[in-house]
Amino acid sequence: MEHASFSPSSLYRVIACPASWSVVNTIQAQKGPAPPSPYAEHGTLLHAVVVEKAKGDILPYNRLDVEDRNYIDDAMDFISVLQGQMGDGWQEVHDVRVKLDGYSNMLENVWGTLDYALWDDSTLHIVDWKFGKGVQVYAHRNPQLLTYAAGMMVDLPDSVEKVLCHIVQPPLNHFDVYETTRQGILNFLFSTLLPTIQAAQKKNPRFHAGEKQCRFCPAGVQCPERHKMAITQAQEVFKKVQVLEVVSPEDLSAFLSKCGELTNYIKQLKKYALDQAIQGEPLPGWKVVSGRSTRKWKDERQAAEFLSDFIDDCLVTKVITPAQAEKKYRQFRKDKGFQALVEKTQGKPVLAPESDKREEYLTDVFRSVDLQT
């Protein structure tokens, strides 16, 4: 499969760290691209099923389990809502390749596959499906969405002035939108994206390691700049630990920030070492062993029949959770009777950066929270 030199999905990383582009290319040229994770493969499958169902082919959809069918239905419902808001003569495309070579020869290697676009004489909607559960994705000034919008606008009339970029993430019940204009897209293109492409292709591009851009960077622990950052952070962390009893709130804040990224780096370092060892690379002083294993019944029916002769309460019956119920019967999400049965408890307090989009805990809530559990 052909890959773009600059894929829209990775532009957030290249914008933050231009040197990551050449580092990743060098590593992949030597070892080949990393195999997709099971989560990525599952997301690719659901993307494909959305397209097939939009074409009228429901066989792939019917082969999915109930939970995944609900996610597909959410995506299709979102499309229907958008279509109902459009003017006469609207048009749509699914799973279409967009390129930016119409703007500048410097952008000819920037292209990717847009999940869905819908437009009429005045408005363009750009939609990206996200089927992952681990990381919530936001639409605000999202480089991937803005790049897709730029690619679509090349062939649209100048009357299309309003642009709405959508992230649709059904597993998290997350539907986010960022509104901009044709001029806003062009500003991003020539003020942010084009300088980024130029910077990435310089002889000695600029490194800028950081939590967001490093988290999913394919270079991982092989990036020299991230290694330097980890060493610096480790020194700062342990320096703070020595005086933690008298540390100021400002120092404690800096300590926590360094710990978070350092922990992520250590996790990636361990995973890289395990992968190397599994592939047969010697790692002095270490070996690969089986981790903790749990026991399970070979056949639960046979086990229940055997246990019932000795134990009266060998079967456990429990009402499924509201989330499990919604996965089995999607209409519950809008059913008032169902919602009246559900309450949402306050989650336990956790520290998060100020940039986190979740609402802050109320101070008096802490009095009733058991922090020891």
C-alpha angles and dihedrals in degrees: 000000000000116000128205118244087228112024116198090227091062099040093097087064096045092047090054095040114019092184091061089076095063093038092054092045091051094049093046091048089055101041104014125242117313114258114258117262120244087253092055091047091050091050091050090052093052091047089055093048091054089056093046093049091048087056090051099257106130098169095092088045093052091053092062124091120254095264094053092044088056090054091051090048090052090053092048092047090052090054091050092052092051092048090054090058096053129101126239119302097024119170134202142194132196127205097354129165114238126193134188100211089111090073105045139344086238088067098047092105094053110096141124145160116280115210099212141347131183127183146165132182094297112019137054123197119198115193129189120188116219115188098174122113100198106069125031112224123210131209099214107120089333106179093212093056094042091052092051090049091052090051092051095046093062091078100032124094119260089248088076096092105147119073125189118189116200135196111198112190107168098178088064094035085239122151114171131176136191119195122207140144138250088262091050090055091049091049090055091047098053102026099043115010101042094048088048092054090048093048093048092055097050119115092250107022121194120265119213113173118197142149099263100043094040097046097082100014109137089222089068114162091351090076109103093207094054090050090054091049091051092051091050092047092049091053091049093046096053092043089057092046091061091062100028094126092064099028118134123238088252092054091045089053091051090047092055092048092053093045093056097056093037090055091051090050093050091051091052091046091054092047091049091050091049092049091050092049093048089053089056100260108147115243109190112232094011138086137180116255136168114272127224112312128203127211123239137175116269088214119009093200093055090044092053092051091050096045095047090071090061109023124046097199101042092129122072121205119193134166112249118248123260089252091052091048092052090050091054096041111026096189089071089080090074099029111113093200091055093045090052088062094053131080126183114221123211112263121234115271117265130176116251135168117267088249090067109114095219118106117260120256115256110248096232091054090074092067091070097041122099104220094182096071 
